[in-house]
Amino acid sequence: MEKASILEFSILANDLAKKNFQVCGVRSNGLVVFNRTVSLGRLEQLLSDSSPCVVAMEACATSQHSARVVMAHGHDVRPIPANYVKPFVK
């Protein structure tokens, strides 16, 4: 990953999964910096290399553990209820 361009985001949207995660970084002006699938190891590397930001994720059974991992890297977690996430998928 290119550190100079990718790590400049204010919101990180994270779609949780078992092995791979869909991650989308957005700047404060709404510009999408990147949108890709990453492994758990790469996600933790991305979180540790980036400055503190808002991380949005769906509130589900596994989100509590993921939220603790994200907060350990100094980020602000914003869980989103599943009924609000579905309209974005459609």
N, C-alpha and C positions, 0 to 999 in steps of 0.2 A: 504494500500500500504506500502511496505517495504521502509522506507526512505533511508536507506544506499545504496541500490542497484539501486532503480528506479530513484532517483533524480540526478544521475550522468550521464548526457547526454549533448551533445553540440548542437544537432538539434532536434527540436520537430516538427514532421509533423502532421498536424491537418486537418482532413477531416470534413468540417462544415456540420451540419445538424440542424434540428429544436430542437430536444430534446437530442439526444445522438450524441457524437462525437467520431470518430475513431482517436485515438492518438497513434503515434509511436515515441518513444524516441531512438535516435541513438547517440552513443559516437563518438568522433572525429576520432577513428580508423575504423569506419564503422560498429561496432558491434551493433546489435539491442538489446536494453536493455529491452524494452517492446513494445507490440502492442496490444491495447485493446480498447474496447468501454467504454466511461465514460459519465456521465451526465454533464450538464453545471456546477453544483455546484462542482463536483469532479474535473472538468477541471480547474476552478478558484482556487481551493485548490492546485492542482498540480502546477499551475503557480506561486502562491504566495509562495509555499514551496521550489521551485527550484531556483537555481542561474540563473542569466541572460544568455539566450541562443538565438539562432536563431529559430524562429517559422515560418515554411513554411506552407502556406495555399493557396487554390485555390482562385483566384480573381473572386468573384461572387457578386451578389446583397447584400448578408448579410455579406460579408467579411469586409466591412468598419467598421461596429459596432464591430465585433469580433476583428479586428486589434486594435481598440482603447482600448478594454478590455485587450488585451495581452500587449500592450505598457504601460498601467497603472501599470502593475506588473514589469516593467523594462526590458522587453524582446525586441529583435529586430525582427520585422515582415518582412517577405519576401513573398509578394503575387506572385503567379505563374499564368500566363494566362491559361485559360481552355484548349486551344489547346496543351499546353505542358504537362498538367496533364493526358489527355486521354491515351497516350502511356503507362503510369505507371499502369493504371487500366487494360489494356489489358495484 
